[in-house]
Amino acid sequence: MIYALRYNRFLLDEVLSGRPQGTPLRPIIPYCLGRGEDGRQMLTALRDWWKSGINDIGTPRPDTISPIPEGIALLEAERIAREREPGDGSPQKSAVEQIETAL
């Protein structure tokens, strides 16, 4: 999810919820929901991590093309990504909102 966020907010949404004609990635939310209670627990853990996690992949990337700074809260990084790429201006659901809707 961090790599998707760093690429762009559209890929983040696709990795979470999927979309027709999207990448061949399996979206996380439907995959977890298909796993019953264990999947729901994983989504809960993922939501909690996203709320408290940091934009850090464990290895400094000075050569990154991402405009989102490393070391900031994931919620802040997502806010920046969504502000930079508003799309068609329609309302966007954050990663936390998408997961909570699924739960």
Buried (B, 14 or more C-beta within 10 A) or exposed (E): BBEBBBBBBBBBBBBBBBEEEBEEEEBBBEBBBEEEEEBBEBBBEBBEEBEEBEBBEEEEEEEEEBEBEBEBBBBEBBBBBBEEEEEEEEEBBBBBEBBEEBE
